[in-house]
Amino acid sequence: MDNLFEKYWLEYDKYEVIKNEQGFILFKCYDNQTCYIRSIYVLPEHRKSKLGSKMADDVFNLCRIRGIKKVFGSVDVALKEAGPLMSFLKYGFELSHCDGQVLWIVKEV
């Protein structure tokens, strides 16, 4: 993720990023109770390496330190790929609710 783009997300929307050469995770902590994972991206050639799970582990560790209780994510069902939803479910997220074409998922910290 480009440094300028990171600065934009942090300054205007208060999103934080964890990244390395193969991928990134973009997330935002709210009201010291919840966290929202906005995006996870891993280069295609590294997707079987569990890198997304490792970055999610980092977010959950930060949440524990900050006293955050729940982490949310969302998946647009208009996307024809089931990969993002399956990745969240394999990590232990559960369906929270559906809002139009967006599935909201949640996991306790």
Buried (B, 14 or more C-beta within 10 A) or exposed (E): BEEEEBEEBBEEEEBBBBBEEBBBBBBBBEEEEBBBBBBBBBEEEBBEEEBBBBBBEEBBEBBEEEEBEBBBBBBEEEEEEEEBBEBBBEBEBEEBEEEEEEBBBBBEB
